[in-house]
Amino acid sequence: MSGKPVQGRMTADGDGEVVVFLVGMRVNSWWAVRSWLPVLLAMPRMIKEQARDRTRGMLGYRLLPGLRNFTVLQYWESKEKLLAYAGDQDGEHRPAWAAYNRRARAGRGGVGIWHETYVVPAGSYESVYVGMPPYGLGAARGVVPVGRRGERAAERLGG
């Protein structure tokens, strides 16, 4: 985590829907480098593509590396934009997905992939950051003083 801590109690800016997308891979066999290395290398290309063109809808992301499991947490403007990116014939995702499927048939399970998508309606999430650099949804949307969105978690959740 980088950045200078922001003083005071802050919350993520914005009040609309947000889509939380988790995507990851698991190395099932370290010896199957030809199975897992291309998967590992495909994600940075997709992230760069999304970051270059903010109209695609990705608000921000965080890498969550592990010993065997590698995860990317992403925040998106809408499920429509996430699905449009996934189906874009001219983007990085489609060829990476096709290549994964070809290798998966030949690789006998050397690598696993997964994803989870959560559509979170407006008023159904809240956040607070105290003495933190912008982080998570706050890094994706920016932060504002807590008072702008409600002093208590229940207020920020629309209650």
Salt bridges, closest charged atoms under 4 A:
GLU49 OE2 - ARG56 NH2 3.69
GLU77 OE1 - LYS81 NZ 2.97
ASP88 OD2 - ARG56 NH1 3.10
GLU92 OE1 - ARG45 NE 3.46
GLU126 OE1 - ARG156 NH2 2.67
GLU151 OE1 - ARG9 NH1 2.95
